[in-house]
Amino acid sequence: MNTLRNCLCAGKTLQTIALLGYLASYKGIWGPHLVIVPTSVIVNWETELKRFCPGLKALCYYGSAKRRKELRVGWTKVGLLTVSACRGTIA
């Protein structure tokens, strides 16, 4: 099975951002969406989202337990894209 996870250097970030932009622009589905990425690429995700889909509102859900609790206030707003960082391996 050929999945985005298995394709190295396939532009997965841009493919996913393009899909989210398509859903918002053509289907009217603005979110909320949840994208889970490794902590090593979370800054890249924020940069690419602002560059290619500035109309999407992104919330970086990362930090201490107290900080994450503060971020969850208003989480159900339409049009909110949450980029969440993870540690370890996603199987």
HTML snippet that shows the backbone in 3Dmol.js (N, CA, C, O; Angstrom):
<script src="https://3Dmol.org/build/3Dmol-min.js"></script>
<div id="view" style="width:600px;height:400px;position:relative"></div>
<script>
const pdb = `
ATOM      1  N   MET A   1       0.835  -1.171   0.000  1.00  0.00           N
ATOM      2  CA  MET A   1       0.000   0.000   0.000  1.00  0.00           C
ATOM      3  C   MET A   1       0.887   1.244   0.000  1.00  0.00           C
ATOM      4  O   MET A   1       1.780   1.373   0.837  1.00  0.00           O
ATOM      5  N   ASN A   2       0.644   2.143  -0.923  1.00  0.00           N
ATOM      6  CA  ASN A   2       1.440   3.356  -1.053  1.00  0.00           C
ATOM      7  C   ASN A   2       0.743   4.504  -0.334  1.00  0.00           C
ATOM      8  O   ASN A   2      -0.252   5.034  -0.828  1.00  0.00           O
ATOM      9  N   THR A   3       1.252   4.884   0.812  1.00  0.00           N
ATOM     10  CA  THR A   3       0.661   5.970   1.581  1.00  0.00           C
ATOM     11  C   THR A   3       1.619   7.147   1.608  1.00  0.00           C
ATOM     12  O   THR A   3       2.793   7.008   1.267  1.00  0.00           O
ATOM     13  N   LEU A   4       1.114   8.315   2.017  1.00  0.00           N
ATOM     14  CA  LEU A   4       1.981   9.487   2.128  1.00  0.00           C
ATOM     15  C   LEU A   4       3.133   9.234   3.082  1.00  0.00           C
ATOM     16  O   LEU A   4       4.238   9.736   2.873  1.00  0.00           O
ATOM     17  N   ARG A   5       2.884   8.467   4.120  1.00  0.00           N
ATOM     18  CA  ARG A   5       3.917   8.186   5.107  1.00  0.00           C
ATOM     19  C   ARG A   5       5.070   7.398   4.514  1.00  0.00           C
ATOM     20  O   ARG A   5       6.206   7.545   4.965  1.00  0.00           O
ATOM     21  N   ASN A   6       4.811   6.569   3.521  1.00  0.00           N
ATOM     22  CA  ASN A   6       5.834   5.701   2.954  1.00  0.00           C
ATOM     23  C   ASN A   6       6.649   6.356   1.839  1.00  0.00           C
ATOM     24  O   ASN A   6       7.680   5.814   1.443  1.00  0.00           O
ATOM     25  N   CYS A   7       6.221   7.482   1.335  1.00  0.00           N
ATOM     26  CA  CYS A   7       6.902   8.146   0.221  1.00  0.00           C
ATOM     27  C   CYS A   7       7.859   9.202   0.753  1.00  0.00           C
ATOM     28  O   CYS A   7       7.428  10.255   1.223  1.00  0.00           O
ATOM     29  N   LEU A   8       9.149   8.925   0.681  1.00  0.00           N
ATOM     30  CA  LEU A   8      10.126   9.906   1.122  1.00  0.00           C
ATOM     31  C   LEU A   8      10.232  11.015   0.080  1.00  0.00           C
ATOM     32  O   LEU A   8      10.132  10.756  -1.119  1.00  0.00           O
ATOM     33  N   CYS A   9      10.430  12.226   0.529  1.00  0.00           N
ATOM     34  CA  CYS A   9      10.605  13.394  -0.345  1.00  0.00           C
ATOM     35  C   CYS A   9       9.440  13.569  -1.302  1.00  0.00           C
ATOM     36  O   CYS A   9       9.638  13.976  -2.446  1.00  0.00           O
ATOM     37  N   ALA A  10       8.255  13.277  -0.863  1.00  0.00           N
ATOM     38  CA  ALA A  10       7.088  13.366  -1.742  1.00  0.00           C
ATOM     39  C   ALA A  10       6.342  14.677  -1.562  1.00  0.00           C
ATOM     40  O   ALA A  10       5.271  14.854  -2.144  1.00  0.00           O
ATOM     41  N   GLY A  11       6.872  15.593  -0.780  1.00  0.00           N
ATOM     42  CA  GLY A  11       6.190  16.856  -0.564  1.00  0.00           C
ATOM     43  C   GLY A  11       4.927  16.688   0.252  1.00  0.00           C
ATOM     44  O   GLY A  11       3.902  17.305  -0.039  1.00  0.00           O
ATOM     45  N   LYS A  12       5.002  15.845   1.284  1.00  0.00           N
ATOM     46  CA  LYS A  12       3.811  15.546   2.079  1.00  0.00           C
ATOM     47  C   LYS A  12       3.215  16.782   2.727  1.00  0.00           C
ATOM     48  O   LYS A  12       1.994  16.908   2.815  1.00  0.00           O
ATOM     49  N   THR A  13       4.059  17.692   3.179  1.00  0.00           N
ATOM     50  CA  THR A  13       3.558  18.914   3.802  1.00  0.00           C
ATOM     51  C   THR A  13       2.733  19.713   2.805  1.00  0.00           C
ATOM     52  O   THR A  13       1.605  20.107   3.100  1.00  0.00           O
ATOM     53  N   LEU A  14       3.286  19.948   1.641  1.00  0.00           N
ATOM     54  CA  LEU A  14       2.585  20.740   0.634  1.00  0.00           C
ATOM     55  C   LEU A  14       1.345  20.022   0.110  1.00  0.00           C
ATOM     56  O   LEU A  14       0.332  20.666  -0.163  1.00  0.00           O
ATOM     57  N   GLN A  15       1.410  18.702  -0.034  1.00  0.00           N
ATOM     58  CA  GLN A  15       0.233  17.947  -0.473  1.00  0.00           C
ATOM     59  C   GLN A  15      -0.903  18.093   0.534  1.00  0.00           C
ATOM     60  O   GLN A  15      -2.057  18.275   0.147  1.00  0.00           O
ATOM     61  N   THR A  16      -0.585  18.016   1.803  1.00  0.00           N
ATOM     62  CA  THR A  16      -1.605  18.125   2.841  1.00  0.00           C
ATOM     63  C   THR A  16      -2.172  19.541   2.906  1.00  0.00           C
ATOM     64  O   THR A  16      -3.382  19.724   3.046  1.00  0.00           O
ATOM     65  N   ILE A  17      -1.297  20.541   2.803  1.00  0.00           N
ATOM     66  CA  ILE A  17      -1.757  21.923   2.810  1.00  0.00           C
ATOM     67  C   ILE A  17      -2.641  22.188   1.596  1.00  0.00           C
ATOM     68  O   ILE A  17      -3.654  22.879   1.707  1.00  0.00           O
ATOM     69  N   ALA A  18      -2.263  21.642   0.434  1.00  0.00           N
ATOM     70  CA  ALA A  18      -3.076  21.809  -0.773  1.00  0.00           C
ATOM     71  C   ALA A  18      -4.458  21.180  -0.585  1.00  0.00           C
ATOM     72  O   ALA A  18      -5.465  21.753  -1.003  1.00  0.00           O
ATOM     73  N   LEU A  19      -4.507  20.010   0.039  1.00  0.00           N
ATOM     74  CA  LEU A  19      -5.794  19.357   0.302  1.00  0.00           C
ATOM     75  C   LEU A  19      -6.656  20.217   1.220  1.00  0.00           C
ATOM     76  O   LEU A  19      -7.844  20.402   0.955  1.00  0.00           O
ATOM     77  N   LEU A  20      -6.074  20.742   2.292  1.00  0.00           N
ATOM     78  CA  LEU A  20      -6.830  21.581   3.220  1.00  0.00           C
ATOM     79  C   LEU A  20      -7.307  22.863   2.535  1.00  0.00           C
ATOM     80  O   LEU A  20      -8.420  23.323   2.786  1.00  0.00           O
ATOM     81  N   GLY A  21      -6.472  23.434   1.676  1.00  0.00           N
ATOM     82  CA  GLY A  21      -6.872  24.616   0.915  1.00  0.00           C
ATOM     83  C   GLY A  21      -8.009  24.318  -0.048  1.00  0.00           C
ATOM     84  O   GLY A  21      -8.925  25.124  -0.211  1.00  0.00           O
ATOM     85  N   TYR A  22      -7.941  23.154  -0.685  1.00  0.00           N
ATOM     86  CA  TYR A  22      -9.011  22.721  -1.590  1.00  0.00           C
ATOM     87  C   TYR A  22     -10.324  22.537  -0.834  1.00  0.00           C
ATOM     88  O   TYR A  22     -11.375  23.003  -1.274  1.00  0.00           O
ATOM     89  N   LEU A  23     -10.254  21.856   0.302  1.00  0.00           N
ATOM     90  CA  LEU A  23     -11.460  21.638   1.098  1.00  0.00           C
ATOM     91  C   LEU A  23     -12.097  22.970   1.510  1.00  0.00           C
ATOM     92  O   LEU A  23     -13.319  23.110   1.489  1.00  0.00           O
ATOM     93  N   ALA A  24     -11.268  23.935   1.880  1.00  0.00           N
ATOM     94  CA  ALA A  24     -11.787  25.236   2.296  1.00  0.00           C
ATOM     95  C   ALA A  24     -12.350  26.019   1.106  1.00  0.00           C
ATOM     96  O   ALA A  24     -13.466  26.534   1.173  1.00  0.00           O
ATOM     97  N   SER A  25     -11.586  26.107   0.027  1.00  0.00           N
ATOM     98  CA  SER A  25     -11.964  26.960  -1.106  1.00  0.00           C
ATOM     99  C   SER A  25     -13.094  26.403  -1.959  1.00  0.00           C
ATOM    100  O   SER A  25     -13.997  27.138  -2.360  1.00  0.00           O
ATOM    101  N   TYR A  26     -13.043  25.112  -2.235  1.00  0.00           N
ATOM    102  CA  TYR A  26     -14.004  24.533  -3.175  1.00  0.00           C
ATOM    103  C   TYR A  26     -15.157  23.785  -2.525  1.00  0.00           C
ATOM    104  O   TYR A  26     -16.237  23.673  -3.105  1.00  0.00           O
ATOM    105  N   LYS A  27     -14.930  23.275  -1.325  1.00  0.00           N
ATOM    106  CA  LYS A  27     -15.974  22.498  -0.654  1.00  0.00           C
ATOM    107  C   LYS A  27     -16.584  23.224   0.539  1.00  0.00           C
ATOM    108  O   LYS A  27     -17.576  22.764   1.106  1.00  0.00           O
ATOM    109  N   GLY A  28     -15.999  24.347   0.920  1.00  0.00           N
ATOM    110  CA  GLY A  28     -16.517  25.102   2.059  1.00  0.00           C
ATOM    111  C   GLY A  28     -16.278  24.447   3.401  1.00  0.00           C
ATOM    112  O   GLY A  28     -16.950  24.775   4.379  1.00  0.00           O
ATOM    113  N   ILE A  29     -15.335  23.532   3.462  1.00  0.00           N
ATOM    114  CA  ILE A  29     -15.010  22.835   4.712  1.00  0.00           C
ATOM    115  C   ILE A  29     -13.775  23.507   5.309  1.00  0.00           C
ATOM    116  O   ILE A  29     -12.643  23.182   4.952  1.00  0.00           O
ATOM    117  N   TRP A  30     -14.006  24.429   6.201  1.00  0.00           N
ATOM    118  CA  TRP A  30     -12.923  25.212   6.782  1.00  0.00           C
ATOM    119  C   TRP A  30     -12.346  24.574   8.045  1.00  0.00           C
ATOM    120  O   TRP A  30     -11.331  25.049   8.555  1.00  0.00           O
ATOM    121  N   GLY A  31     -12.956  23.530   8.553  1.00  0.00           N
ATOM    122  CA  GLY A  31     -12.392  22.873   9.720  1.00  0.00           C
ATOM    123  C   GLY A  31     -13.390  22.853  10.852  1.00  0.00           C
ATOM    124  O   GLY A  31     -14.567  23.141  10.638  1.00  0.00           O
ATOM    125  N   PRO A  32     -12.960  22.526  12.028  1.00  0.00           N
ATOM    126  CA  PRO A  32     -11.559  22.387  12.420  1.00  0.00           C
ATOM    127  C   PRO A  32     -10.919  21.099  11.908  1.00  0.00           C
ATOM    128  O   PRO A  32     -11.590  20.080  11.742  1.00  0.00           O
ATOM    129  N   HIS A  33      -9.632  21.159  11.665  1.00  0.00           N
ATOM    130  CA  HIS A  33      -8.834  20.014  11.232  1.00  0.00           C
ATOM    131  C   HIS A  33      -7.713  19.811  12.252  1.00  0.00           C
ATOM    132  O   HIS A  33      -7.318  20.751  12.941  1.00  0.00           O
ATOM    133  N   LEU A  34      -7.218  18.610  12.341  1.00  0.00           N
ATOM    134  CA  LEU A  34      -6.086  18.308  13.217  1.00  0.00           C
ATOM    135  C   LEU A  34      -5.001  17.652  12.382  1.00  0.00           C
ATOM    136  O   LEU A  34      -5.230  16.625  11.742  1.00  0.00           O
ATOM    137  N   VAL A  35      -3.822  18.251  12.395  1.00  0.00           N
ATOM    138  CA  VAL A  35      -2.658  17.698  11.694  1.00  0.00           C
ATOM    139  C   VAL A  35      -1.615  17.408  12.760  1.00  0.00           C
ATOM    140  O   VAL A  35      -1.248  18.297  13.528  1.00  0.00           O
ATOM    141  N   ILE A  36      -1.139  16.183  12.811  1.00  0.00           N
ATOM    142  CA  ILE A  36      -0.139  15.796  13.808  1.00  0.00           C
ATOM    143  C   ILE A  36       1.197  15.621  13.098  1.00  0.00           C
ATOM    144  O   ILE A  36       1.311  14.856  12.141  1.00  0.00           O
ATOM    145  N   VAL A  37       2.202  16.341  13.580  1.00  0.00           N
ATOM    146  CA  VAL A  37       3.527  16.313  12.956  1.00  0.00           C
ATOM    147  C   VAL A  37       4.592  16.099  14.022  1.00  0.00           C
ATOM    148  O   VAL A  37       4.358  16.378  15.198  1.00  0.00           O
ATOM    149  N   PRO A  38       5.767  15.605  13.617  1.00  0.00           N
ATOM    150  CA  PRO A  38       6.880  15.503  14.569  1.00  0.00           C
ATOM    151  C   PRO A  38       7.316  16.903  15.022  1.00  0.00           C
ATOM    152  O   PRO A  38       7.196  17.869  14.270  1.00  0.00           O
ATOM    153  N   THR A  39       7.818  17.001  16.245  1.00  0.00           N
ATOM    154  CA  THR A  39       8.237  18.299  16.772  1.00  0.00           C
ATOM    155  C   THR A  39       9.317  18.936  15.905  1.00  0.00           C
ATOM    156  O   THR A  39       9.427  20.162  15.864  1.00  0.00           O
ATOM    157  N   SER A  40      10.100  18.139  15.225  1.00  0.00           N
ATOM    158  CA  SER A  40      11.196  18.671  14.413  1.00  0.00           C
ATOM    159  C   SER A  40      10.722  19.462  13.200  1.00  0.00           C
ATOM    160  O   SER A  40      11.511  20.216  12.629  1.00  0.00           O
ATOM    161  N   VAL A  41       9.465  19.321  12.783  1.00  0.00           N
ATOM    162  CA  VAL A  41       8.981  20.027  11.594  1.00  0.00           C
ATOM    163  C   VAL A  41       7.828  20.988  11.877  1.00  0.00           C
ATOM    164  O   VAL A  41       7.221  21.510  10.942  1.00  0.00           O
ATOM    165  N   ILE A  42       7.519  21.228  13.142  1.00  0.00           N
ATOM    166  CA  ILE A  42       6.362  22.061  13.451  1.00  0.00           C
ATOM    167  C   ILE A  42       6.551  23.507  12.981  1.00  0.00           C
ATOM    168  O   ILE A  42       5.595  24.132  12.522  1.00  0.00           O
ATOM    169  N   VAL A  43       7.761  24.042  13.086  1.00  0.00           N
ATOM    170  CA  VAL A  43       8.024  25.401  12.608  1.00  0.00           C
ATOM    171  C   VAL A  43       7.877  25.452  11.092  1.00  0.00           C
ATOM    172  O   VAL A  43       7.347  26.424  10.553  1.00  0.00           O
ATOM    173  N   ASN A  44       8.340  24.417  10.402  1.00  0.00           N
ATOM    174  CA  ASN A  44       8.192  24.336   8.953  1.00  0.00           C
ATOM    175  C   ASN A  44       6.714  24.358   8.561  1.00  0.00           C
ATOM    176  O   ASN A  44       6.330  25.033   7.606  1.00  0.00           O
ATOM    177  N   TRP A  45       5.889  23.614   9.303  1.00  0.00           N
ATOM    178  CA  TRP A  45       4.456  23.578   9.021  1.00  0.00           C
ATOM    179  C   TRP A  45       3.835  24.958   9.160  1.00  0.00           C
ATOM    180  O   TRP A  45       3.071  25.388   8.295  1.00  0.00           O
ATOM    181  N   GLU A  46       4.156  25.650  10.234  1.00  0.00           N
ATOM    182  CA  GLU A  46       3.601  26.993  10.432  1.00  0.00           C
ATOM    183  C   GLU A  46       4.009  27.927   9.296  1.00  0.00           C
ATOM    184  O   GLU A  46       3.186  28.691   8.792  1.00  0.00           O
ATOM    185  N   THR A  47       5.269  27.865   8.896  1.00  0.00           N
ATOM    186  CA  THR A  47       5.775  28.707   7.811  1.00  0.00           C
ATOM    187  C   THR A  47       5.082  28.393   6.495  1.00  0.00           C
ATOM    188  O   THR A  47       4.655  29.304   5.785  1.00  0.00           O
ATOM    189  N   GLU A  48       4.966  27.111   6.165  1.00  0.00           N
ATOM    190  CA  GLU A  48       4.354  26.702   4.900  1.00  0.00           C
ATOM    191  C   GLU A  48       2.861  27.032   4.858  1.00  0.00           C
ATOM    192  O   GLU A  48       2.345  27.420   3.810  1.00  0.00           O
ATOM    193  N   LEU A  49       2.169  26.884   5.978  1.00  0.00           N
ATOM    194  CA  LEU A  49       0.749  27.237   6.026  1.00  0.00           C
ATOM    195  C   LEU A  49       0.542  28.728   5.752  1.00  0.00           C
ATOM    196  O   LEU A  49      -0.336  29.107   4.978  1.00  0.00           O
ATOM    197  N   LYS A  50       1.353  29.564   6.388  1.00  0.00           N
ATOM    198  CA  LYS A  50       1.238  31.004   6.172  1.00  0.00           C
ATOM    199  C   LYS A  50       1.581  31.369   4.731  1.00  0.00           C
ATOM    200  O   LYS A  50       0.996  32.294   4.166  1.00  0.00           O
ATOM    201  N   ARG A  51       2.507  30.659   4.149  1.00  0.00           N
ATOM    202  CA  ARG A  51       2.955  30.964   2.785  1.00  0.00           C
ATOM    203  C   ARG A  51       1.934  30.538   1.727  1.00  0.00           C
ATOM    204  O   ARG A  51       1.614  31.316   0.828  1.00  0.00           O
ATOM    205  N   PHE A  52       1.419  29.303   1.828  1.00  0.00           N
ATOM    206  CA  PHE A  52       0.581  28.747   0.773  1.00  0.00           C
ATOM    207  C   PHE A  52      -0.919  28.876   1.015  1.00  0.00           C
ATOM    208  O   PHE A  52      -1.688  28.908   0.054  1.00  0.00           O
ATOM    209  N   CYS A  53      -1.356  28.952   2.268  1.00  0.00           N
ATOM    210  CA  CYS A  53      -2.789  29.096   2.580  1.00  0.00           C
ATOM    211  C   CYS A  53      -2.963  30.110   3.698  1.00  0.00           C
ATOM    212  O   CYS A  53      -3.333  29.741   4.813  1.00  0.00           O
ATOM    213  N   PRO A  54      -2.700  31.385   3.417  1.00  0.00           N
ATOM    214  CA  PRO A  54      -2.791  32.383   4.489  1.00  0.00           C
ATOM    215  C   PRO A  54      -4.201  32.552   5.049  1.00  0.00           C
ATOM    216  O   PRO A  54      -4.368  33.114   6.132  1.00  0.00           O
ATOM    217  N   GLY A  55      -5.219  32.075   4.328  1.00  0.00           N
ATOM    218  CA  GLY A  55      -6.587  32.173   4.815  1.00  0.00           C
ATOM    219  C   GLY A  55      -6.921  31.180   5.906  1.00  0.00           C
ATOM    220  O   GLY A  55      -7.913  31.356   6.615  1.00  0.00           O
ATOM    221  N   LEU A  56      -6.114  30.133   6.060  1.00  0.00           N
ATOM    222  CA  LEU A  56      -6.343  29.154   7.121  1.00  0.00           C
ATOM    223  C   LEU A  56      -5.737  29.671   8.427  1.00  0.00           C
ATOM    224  O   LEU A  56      -4.621  30.189   8.443  1.00  0.00           O
ATOM    225  N   LYS A  57      -6.472  29.526   9.492  1.00  0.00           N
ATOM    226  CA  LYS A  57      -5.991  29.942  10.807  1.00  0.00           C
ATOM    227  C   LYS A  57      -5.373  28.730  11.487  1.00  0.00           C
ATOM    228  O   LYS A  57      -6.050  27.725  11.706  1.00  0.00           O
ATOM    229  N   ALA A  58      -4.106  28.821  11.817  1.00  0.00           N
ATOM    230  CA  ALA A  58      -3.408  27.679  12.424  1.00  0.00           C
ATOM    231  C   ALA A  58      -3.127  27.939  13.895  1.00  0.00           C
ATOM    232  O   ALA A  58      -2.776  29.052  14.289  1.00  0.00           O
ATOM    233  N   LEU A  59      -3.285  26.914  14.685  1.00  0.00           N
ATOM    234  CA  LEU A  59      -2.964  26.948  16.102  1.00  0.00           C
ATOM    235  C   LEU A  59      -1.933  25.859  16.358  1.00  0.00           C
ATOM    236  O   LEU A  59      -2.189  24.680  16.112  1.00  0.00           O
ATOM    237  N   CYS A  60      -0.785  26.252  16.843  1.00  0.00           N
ATOM    238  CA  CYS A  60       0.256  25.276  17.174  1.00  0.00           C
ATOM    239  C   CYS A  60      -0.015  24.768  18.583  1.00  0.00           C
ATOM    240  O   CYS A  60       0.141  25.502  19.560  1.00  0.00           O
ATOM    241  N   TYR A  61      -0.420  23.516  18.679  1.00  0.00           N
ATOM    242  CA  TYR A  61      -0.792  22.904  19.959  1.00  0.00           C
ATOM    243  C   TYR A  61       0.421  22.171  20.510  1.00  0.00           C
ATOM    244  O   TYR A  61       0.594  20.973  20.288  1.00  0.00           O
ATOM    245  N   TYR A  62       1.248  22.900  21.222  1.00  0.00           N
ATOM    246  CA  TYR A  62       2.496  22.348  21.731  1.00  0.00           C
ATOM    247  C   TYR A  62       2.878  23.116  22.989  1.00  0.00           C
ATOM    248  O   TYR A  62       2.682  24.329  23.058  1.00  0.00           O
ATOM    249  N   GLY A  63       3.414  22.427  23.972  1.00  0.00           N
ATOM    250  CA  GLY A  63       3.864  23.083  25.193  1.00  0.00           C
ATOM    251  C   GLY A  63       3.547  22.253  26.414  1.00  0.00           C
ATOM    252  O   GLY A  63       3.222  21.069  26.318  1.00  0.00           O
ATOM    253  N   SER A  64       3.646  22.890  27.557  1.00  0.00           N
ATOM    254  CA  SER A  64       3.370  22.206  28.821  1.00  0.00           C
ATOM    255  C   SER A  64       1.877  21.895  28.925  1.00  0.00           C
ATOM    256  O   SER A  64       1.076  22.390  28.132  1.00  0.00           O
ATOM    257  N   ALA A  65       1.513  21.079  29.900  1.00  0.00           N
ATOM    258  CA  ALA A  65       0.103  20.730  30.098  1.00  0.00           C
ATOM    259  C   ALA A  65      -0.728  21.989  30.362  1.00  0.00           C
ATOM    260  O   ALA A  65      -1.849  22.108  29.867  1.00  0.00           O
ATOM    261  N   LYS A  66      -0.186  22.917  31.132  1.00  0.00           N
ATOM    262  CA  LYS A  66      -0.901  24.163  31.428  1.00  0.00           C
ATOM    263  C   LYS A  66      -1.093  24.977  30.144  1.00  0.00           C
ATOM    264  O   LYS A  66      -2.176  25.508  29.899  1.00  0.00           O
ATOM    265  N   ARG A  67      -0.055  25.072  29.342  1.00  0.00           N
ATOM    266  CA  ARG A  67      -0.133  25.834  28.091  1.00  0.00           C
ATOM    267  C   ARG A  67      -1.143  25.198  27.123  1.00  0.00           C
ATOM    268  O   ARG A  67      -1.925  25.905  26.488  1.00  0.00           O
ATOM    269  N   ARG A  68      -1.124  23.869  27.014  1.00  0.00           N
ATOM    270  CA  ARG A  68      -2.064  23.192  26.117  1.00  0.00           C
ATOM    271  C   ARG A  68      -3.512  23.389  26.579  1.00  0.00           C
ATOM    272  O   ARG A  68      -4.419  23.508  25.754  1.00  0.00           O
ATOM    273  N   LYS A  69      -3.725  23.422  27.894  1.00  0.00           N
ATOM    274  CA  LYS A  69      -5.076  23.673  28.413  1.00  0.00           C
ATOM    275  C   LYS A  69      -5.548  25.064  28.008  1.00  0.00           C
ATOM    276  O   LYS A  69      -6.703  25.240  27.621  1.00  0.00           O
ATOM    277  N   GLU A  70      -4.664  26.048  28.095  1.00  0.00           N
ATOM    278  CA  GLU A  70      -5.000  27.411  27.673  1.00  0.00           C
ATOM    279  C   GLU A  70      -5.330  27.453  26.181  1.00  0.00           C
ATOM    280  O   GLU A  70      -6.243  28.169  25.770  1.00  0.00           O
ATOM    281  N   LEU A  71      -4.603  26.700  25.378  1.00  0.00           N
ATOM    282  CA  LEU A  71      -4.817  26.687  23.925  1.00  0.00           C
ATOM    283  C   LEU A  71      -6.157  26.066  23.539  1.00  0.00           C
ATOM    284  O   LEU A  71      -6.721  26.403  22.498  1.00  0.00           O
ATOM    285  N   ARG A  72      -6.667  25.162  24.373  1.00  0.00           N
ATOM    286  CA  ARG A  72      -7.928  24.491  24.047  1.00  0.00           C
ATOM    287  C   ARG A  72      -9.155  25.383  24.169  1.00  0.00           C
ATOM    288  O   ARG A  72     -10.225  25.016  23.683  1.00  0.00           O
ATOM    289  N   VAL A  73      -9.031  26.540  24.801  1.00  0.00           N
ATOM    290  CA  VAL A  73     -10.154  27.471  24.910  1.00  0.00           C
ATOM    291  C   VAL A  73     -10.513  27.954  23.503  1.00  0.00           C
ATOM    292  O   VAL A  73      -9.661  28.476  22.783  1.00  0.00           O
ATOM    293  N   GLY A  74     -11.762  27.779  23.122  1.00  0.00           N
ATOM    294  CA  GLY A  74     -12.213  28.202  21.798  1.00  0.00           C
ATOM    295  C   GLY A  74     -11.823  27.264  20.677  1.00  0.00           C
ATOM    296  O   GLY A  74     -11.799  27.663  19.513  1.00  0.00           O
ATOM    297  N   TRP A  75     -11.518  26.022  21.012  1.00  0.00           N
ATOM    298  CA  TRP A  75     -11.014  25.053  20.040  1.00  0.00           C
ATOM    299  C   TRP A  75     -12.026  24.660  18.980  1.00  0.00           C
ATOM    300  O   TRP A  75     -11.635  24.130  17.939  1.00  0.00           O
ATOM    301  N   THR A  76     -13.285  24.893  19.199  1.00  0.00           N
ATOM    302  CA  THR A  76     -14.310  24.441  18.266  1.00  0.00           C
ATOM    303  C   THR A  76     -14.645  25.478  17.202  1.00  0.00           C
ATOM    304  O   THR A  76     -15.605  25.294  16.454  1.00  0.00           O
ATOM    305  N   LYS A  77     -13.892  26.544  17.118  1.00  0.00           N
ATOM    306  CA  LYS A  77     -14.159  27.584  16.121  1.00  0.00           C
ATOM    307  C   LYS A  77     -13.994  27.028  14.711  1.00  0.00           C
ATOM    308  O   LYS A  77     -13.045  26.297  14.430  1.00  0.00           O
ATOM    309  N   VAL A  78     -14.919  27.378  13.834  1.00  0.00           N
ATOM    310  CA  VAL A  78     -14.829  26.960  12.439  1.00  0.00           C
ATOM    311  C   VAL A  78     -13.639  27.665  11.802  1.00  0.00           C
ATOM    312  O   VAL A  78     -13.376  28.837  12.071  1.00  0.00           O
ATOM    313  N   GLY A  79     -12.935  26.941  10.963  1.00  0.00           N
ATOM    314  CA  GLY A  79     -11.802  27.521  10.259  1.00  0.00           C
ATOM    315  C   GLY A  79     -10.492  27.381  10.995  1.00  0.00           C
ATOM    316  O   GLY A  79      -9.472  27.910  10.552  1.00  0.00           O
ATOM    317  N   LEU A  80     -10.503  26.683  12.104  1.00  0.00           N
ATOM    318  CA  LEU A  80      -9.284  26.522  12.881  1.00  0.00           C
ATOM    319  C   LEU A  80      -8.573  25.250  12.462  1.00  0.00           C
ATOM    320  O   LEU A  80      -9.169  24.173  12.446  1.00  0.00           O
ATOM    321  N   LEU A  81      -7.317  25.375  12.129  1.00  0.00           N
ATOM    322  CA  LEU A  81      -6.476  24.229  11.806  1.00  0.00           C
ATOM    323  C   LEU A  81      -5.489  24.073  12.943  1.00  0.00           C
ATOM    324  O   LEU A  81      -4.753  25.007  13.257  1.00  0.00           O
ATOM    325  N   THR A  82      -5.465  22.928  13.551  1.00  0.00           N
ATOM    326  CA  THR A  82      -4.559  22.691  14.658  1.00  0.00           C
ATOM    327  C   THR A  82      -3.396  21.838  14.179  1.00  0.00           C
ATOM    328  O   THR A  82      -3.587  20.740  13.654  1.00  0.00           O
ATOM    329  N   VAL A  83      -2.194  22.354  14.365  1.00  0.00           N
ATOM    330  CA  VAL A  83      -0.989  21.590  14.066  1.00  0.00           C
ATOM    331  C   VAL A  83      -0.430  21.157  15.408  1.00  0.00           C
ATOM    332  O   VAL A  83       0.020  21.983  16.203  1.00  0.00           O
ATOM    333  N   SER A  84      -0.463  19.872  15.650  1.00  0.00           N
ATOM    334  CA  SER A  84      -0.053  19.329  16.932  1.00  0.00           C
ATOM    335  C   SER A  84       1.261  18.574  16.774  1.00  0.00           C
ATOM    336  O   SER A  84       1.438  17.823  15.815  1.00  0.00           O
ATOM    337  N   ALA A  85       2.157  18.769  17.688  1.00  0.00           N
ATOM    338  CA  ALA A  85       3.451  18.099  17.644  1.00  0.00           C
ATOM    339  C   ALA A  85       3.397  16.789  18.416  1.00  0.00           C
ATOM    340  O   ALA A  85       2.618  16.637  19.357  1.00  0.00           O
ATOM    341  N   CYS A  86       4.224  15.864  18.010  1.00  0.00           N
ATOM    342  CA  CYS A  86       4.294  14.588  18.719  1.00  0.00           C
ATOM    343  C   CYS A  86       5.745  14.195  18.884  1.00  0.00           C
ATOM    344  O   CYS A  86       6.625  14.661  18.161  1.00  0.00           O
ATOM    345  N   ARG A  87       5.970  13.336  19.844  1.00  0.00           N
ATOM    346  CA  ARG A  87       7.302  12.784  20.066  1.00  0.00           C
ATOM    347  C   ARG A  87       7.222  11.285  19.825  1.00  0.00           C
ATOM    348  O   ARG A  87       6.180  10.666  20.039  1.00  0.00           O
ATOM    349  N   GLY A  88       8.323  10.713  19.381  1.00  0.00           N
ATOM    350  CA  GLY A  88       8.340   9.266  19.155  1.00  0.00           C
ATOM    351  C   GLY A  88       7.916   8.917  17.752  1.00  0.00           C
ATOM    352  O   GLY A  88       7.952   9.752  16.848  1.00  0.00           O
ATOM    353  N   THR A  89       7.514   7.678  17.577  1.00  0.00           N
ATOM    354  CA  THR A  89       7.175   7.149  16.265  1.00  0.00           C
ATOM    355  C   THR A  89       5.685   6.916  16.171  1.00  0.00           C
ATOM    356  O   THR A  89       5.068   6.368  17.085  1.00  0.00           O
ATOM    357  N   ILE A  90       5.110   7.339  15.050  1.00  0.00           N
ATOM    358  CA  ILE A  90       3.705   7.048  14.773  1.00  0.00           C
ATOM    359  C   ILE A  90       3.671   5.780  13.953  1.00  0.00           C
ATOM    360  O   ILE A  90       4.248   5.721  12.867  1.00  0.00           O
ATOM    361  N   ALA A  91       2.999   4.764  14.463  1.00  0.00           N
ATOM    362  CA  ALA A  91       2.955   3.481  13.758  1.00  0.00           C
ATOM    363  C   ALA A  91       1.779   3.421  12.817  1.00  0.00           C
ATOM    364  O   ALA A  91       1.582   2.413  12.138  1.00  0.00           O
TER     365      ALA A  91
END
`;
const viewer = $3Dmol.createViewer("view");
viewer.addModel(pdb, "pdb");
viewer.setStyle({}, {cartoon: {color: "spectrum"}});
viewer.zoomTo();
viewer.render();
</script>
